[in-house]
Amino acid sequence: MISRVESAAATRRSLLDAAAALLNEGGPEAVTLREVGSRAGVSRGAPYRHFHDKDDLLAAIAAEAWDRLADEAVALSADPARPAHDKLRDMLSGMLTIGREKPHLYRLMHRAPAAEEMLRAAARSQDPFLTVLSDLVGPDRAHHYGALLLTSVHGILGMEASGQLSREKWRTDADEILETLLGALPAG
């Protein structure tokens, strides 16, 4: 028999999954609590028992995405067999993948104002990223180069989304740009 807590957790999970699907299909505008409840197969009132409002639900989706990135970053940073350069490339490639495959989610993860839950999850992804970057450039320069790399990833995604980053136009692509950036990092 399923306990009340397990049932509530399953309902919340269903609501989050339904909302994430709606987000991927049509952006934040497509996410309504009524449609989320309908897709999840629950009562009209169920979404309101788990989330204060649509913004609360969207913040939970973004926080989960940041948590997944953080889990990947923690696992990568803890692997002693992998070179720091490879770890960093994989971390940044994870962001590129989200931006390419789930652009609405990516924009949601970076929109302001960010909810506290989302900020905590994003901060958790930053620590292993900066640890690996410190191994490459030293701790005194890790934040500076971290900001440079992350803003570059955002720029890459923006140019790709607008059709402005093409091999025909620039004779390069996002993966080559990322390798160029990583190769240009100074030694620690």
N, C-alpha and C positions, 0 to 999 in steps of 0.2 A: 504494500500500500504506500502511495506517495504522500509524504508529509505536506503540511501547509507551506512550509518554507521551500521545499523542493518544487511544489506546484507554482509558487510565486516566482521562483528563480526561472523555471521553465517558461512561464508567461513573459517575464521580462526579456528572456533570450529570444523568444518568438517575436516580440515587439521590436527589438533591436535589429533582428535579421530582416523583418519586413520593412522597417524604415531604411535600412542600408540598401535594400533592393530598390526601393522607390527613389532614394537619393541617386543611385547609379543610373537609373532610367531617366530622371528628369531634373536633377538638382534639388536644392533645398525647397524650391517652390512646389515640387511634386510631393513633398512629405507633409501630410496632414494627419493629425491624430486619428481622425475618423477612418481614413484610408489605411493607415498602419494597423488599426484594430481589425478592420475588415480583412486585410491580407493575413494577419496573424490568426484569424478565426476566433477572436475573443469578443466580448461584449463592448459596446460603445464606451462604457465607463472605464474599462480595464486600463487603457493607456494612461488615464489620469491618476490611477492608483500607483503607477510606477514612475511617472514623469510629471513635473509641475506643468509643463507646457512644451510646445514644439522646440523651443530653444534648448530646453533641458534635455530633450531626446536627442537633438542634433549634437549637443555637447558630449553626450554619452557615446555616440557613434565616433566622434572625433577622438575622444579619449581612448577608446578601444583601439583605434588605428595607431595612435601614438604608443600605446602599450605594446602592440605587436612589433612596431619598429624598435622599441626599447628592448624587448625580449631578444630580438635578432641581434641588436648591437651588443647586448651583454654577452650573448653566446659567442659572437665573433671576437670580441675583445678578450674573452677568457681562453681562446684557443692558442696555446703556446707554440704550436707548430706552424701557424700561418704568419707570414711577414706582415708588418704593420701596414704597408702600402696596399696589400691585397684586402686586408680587413677594412681599411678606409674606403677603398673602391667599392666593396660590397655594400657597405653602409650607405654610401651615396647612391649607388645603383638601386637600392631598395626604395629610396625616395623617388628616384626617376621612374621606377616601375609604378608606384602608386599614382604619380602625376600623369603618366601615360594611360594606364589601364583604368583608373578611377579618378578622372579629373575633378569631378564634383566633390569627392571625398578629400582630395588633396587641397582644394580651395577651402573647404570647410575646416580642415586642420589648421589653416593659416589665417583664418578670418578673425577680425577683432569685433567686439571685445571677446576675449577668450574666457571661458568659464574656468573656475579654479581647478576642477577635476581635469580639464584638458591641459592646463598649464603644468600641473603636477606630472601628468603622463609625458608631456613633451620634455620636461626637465629631466625625467628619468632616462630618456634617450640621449640626452646631451652628455651625461657623465661618461659613458663608455666611448662615445665619439671623441670627446676631448682627451681621454686617456690614451687612446690609440694615436691621435694627432700629436700629443705630447711626446710619444715615442719617436715620432718623425722630426718634429721641429723644435722640441723642447717645451717645457711647461710655460715659460714666459711668453711664448709666441703662439701657443695653441689657440687661444680665443680669437686672436686676430686672423689667423689662417682658417680657423673654423668658420668665422663669419664670411670670409672671402669664398670659401668652398660652398657654403650653403646658399649665399646669394647668387653664386654662379649657377647652382642647380636650379634655383627658382628662375633665373634668366633663361637657362636652356629650355626649361619646360614652357615658359611663356612664349619664347620664339618658336618652339615646335608647334605649340597649340595654334599660333597665328599663321603658321605656314612660312615663317620667315627664316627658319633654320633648315636649309636644304643643302644637300651635297652639291647640287647644280649651282647654287648661288655662292656658297662659301667654301666649296671643295673640302668640306669636313662634315662630321656629324657629331651628335652629342657624346657618343662613346669616345671618340678621338679627343674631343674637347676636355672631357673628364680626365683622360689619360695625360693630356698636356698639363692640366692644372696640377694633377698629382705629381707629375714629373718635375714641375717647376718649384715644388716645395723645397725650402732650404733644409739642409741637414741640421739636426738638433745639436 
